[in-house]
Amino acid sequence: MSDSGTPYDDEDGVDDDGWPCYLSPEVEALFQDPAVTGEVFSAIVSASALINTTRGLVPGSTASDRWPQQRRIPPGSGGSLGVAEYVVVAAAPEPHCVITRVQLY
């Protein structure tokens, strides 16, 4: 964590020591589906990289008051592909994030 009290190292929101972002078995199965387009695959990989570099605190992501560790982001250009849900596991001995579900439109 930087001295400014934010989870980012730099003003650009990128943390050089990001947390791993894993995929749930459900999302892994989605990647293996031959019907999944390159656009969907690319959007999920991009979301994973963004989740990693921001330690799960993706700008514009949403979380409920009840479950702040569960967050949602809209993958694709302008969120056109659906919703990706992920969990921030900050209290683990090795902090990480997991993309748990992708709901496509």
Secondary structure, DSSP 8 states (H G I E B T S, - for coil): --TTSSS-SSTTS--TT---EEE-HHHHHHHH-TT--HHHHHHHHHHHHHHHHTTT--TT-EE-SS-TTEEEE--SGGGTTEEEEEEEETTSSS-EEEEEEEEE-
